[in-house]
Amino acid sequence: MLDAQAVPRRGKLPARYAVIITPLIISVLMSCIVAGISTVQGYGLEPGFMSVWMESWGTSWLVAYPILIVVLPVVRRIVGLIVEQP
């Protein structure tokens, strides 16, 4: 069994970075999924699918990330008006 003290712990980023990390993770995941679905529909599962998907994903992410940084605070305010806070 490993000694808990022997395993190095990774430090977490300070809370102030959540404003940047949240849209980063959302944009990576959502743009990947949407680009994949769009690529399958438009291109099909043909040879070269992965390279077309990755190119589409890269372009989508370059657009999605800055948009999320701007839009996410507005979305949080709207949700705050609709959902009761604890």
C-alpha positions as CSV (number, residue, x, y, z in Angstrom):
1,M,0.0,0.0,0.0
2,L,1.2,3.5,-0.8
3,D,2.0,5.8,2.1
4,A,-0.3,8.9,1.7
5,Q,2.6,11.2,2.7
6,A,4.9,9.7,-0.1
7,V,2.4,10.6,-2.9
8,P,3.0,14.2,-4.0
9,R,-0.2,16.3,-4.1
10,R,-1.0,18.5,-7.0
11,G,-1.8,22.0,-6.1
12,K,-5.0,23.6,-7.3
13,L,-5.2,26.9,-9.1
14,P,-6.6,29.8,-7.1
15,A,-10.3,30.4,-7.3
16,R,-9.9,33.5,-9.4
17,Y,-8.9,31.3,-12.4
18,A,-12.3,29.7,-12.5
19,V,-13.5,32.5,-14.7
20,I,-11.0,31.4,-17.4
21,I,-10.9,27.6,-16.8
22,T,-14.7,27.1,-16.8
23,P,-15.2,28.5,-20.3
24,L,-12.0,26.7,-21.5
25,I,-13.4,23.3,-20.5
26,I,-16.9,24.0,-21.7
27,S,-15.6,25.3,-25.1
28,V,-13.2,22.3,-25.6
29,L,-15.9,19.7,-24.9
30,M,-18.8,21.4,-26.7
31,S,-16.9,22.4,-29.8
32,C,-15.5,18.9,-30.0
33,I,-18.9,17.2,-29.8
34,V,-20.6,19.7,-32.1
35,A,-17.8,19.6,-34.7
36,G,-17.8,15.8,-34.6
37,I,-21.6,15.6,-35.2
38,S,-21.4,18.2,-38.0
39,T,-18.5,16.4,-39.6
40,V,-20.2,13.1,-39.6
41,Q,-23.3,14.6,-41.1
42,G,-21.5,16.6,-43.8
43,Y,-18.5,14.4,-44.5
44,G,-19.5,10.9,-43.3
45,L,-17.3,8.3,-41.8
46,E,-15.0,8.3,-44.8
47,P,-11.2,8.0,-44.8
48,G,-9.8,11.2,-43.5
49,F,-12.7,11.8,-41.2
50,M,-10.4,12.4,-38.2
51,S,-8.3,15.1,-39.8
52,V,-11.4,16.9,-41.1
53,W,-13.0,16.6,-37.6
54,M,-9.8,17.9,-35.9
55,E,-9.6,20.9,-38.3
56,S,-13.2,21.7,-37.8
57,W,-12.8,21.3,-34.0
58,G,-9.8,23.7,-34.0
59,T,-11.7,26.4,-35.9
60,S,-14.8,25.9,-33.7
61,W,-12.8,26.2,-30.5
62,L,-11.1,29.4,-31.6
63,V,-14.5,30.9,-32.0
64,A,-16.2,29.2,-29.0
65,Y,-13.7,30.1,-26.2
66,P,-13.7,33.9,-26.6
67,I,-17.5,33.9,-27.1
68,L,-18.0,31.9,-23.8
69,I,-15.7,34.3,-21.9
70,V,-18.0,37.2,-22.9
71,V,-21.4,35.4,-22.7
72,L,-21.0,33.2,-19.6
73,P,-21.3,36.1,-17.1
74,V,-24.6,37.2,-18.8
75,V,-25.8,33.6,-18.7
76,R,-25.0,33.3,-15.0
77,R,-27.0,36.5,-14.3
78,I,-30.0,35.2,-16.3
79,V,-29.8,31.9,-14.4
80,G,-29.6,33.8,-11.1
81,L,-32.9,35.5,-12.0
82,I,-34.6,32.2,-12.8
83,V,-33.2,29.8,-10.2
84,E,-33.4,30.3,-6.4
85,Q,-29.9,30.5,-4.9
86,P,-29.1,28.5,-1.8
